[in-house]
Amino acid sequence: MRVRPEKLRPGQTATLTCESGSSFPVSRLAWLRGNGQPMVASTNSTSPGPHSGLVTKSTLQIEVTPDLHGSVVTCQASNGIGPQIHDAITIEVLCKFVIVCPSFSLELHLRKNMPIFIFSTL
């Protein structure tokens, strides 16, 4: 599974791409949130693959928000014959933290649960 852009920031649109191996019958790809809630794919396509099989490709577009940080998104493949196969990714969102004081300003780009230490003498 791929995520573009690689570094996610609030306000961006992220594109997740999942691709199956070659199979016959063709694989169906499904997107799920960490709690098992289905997500709707933006695009689905198939193309010829090795050994007379078909490769399925699916993309999912999501709006990046700070609340998305730490969410797990899963792509699940099934062709009705073999076992279901899945790949999952944990979304990391870079957030901006700004401190403004009359004499200076400070801007940091942090990840959720990242420790920060700020020392200042004014």
Buried (B, 14 or more C-beta within 10 A) or exposed (E): BEBEEEEBBBEBEBBBBBBBEBBEEBBBBBBBEEEEEEBEBBEEEEEEBEEEBBBBBBBBEBEBBEEBBEBEBBBBBBBEEEEEBBEEBEBBBBBEEEEEEEEEEEEEEEEEEEEEEEEEEE
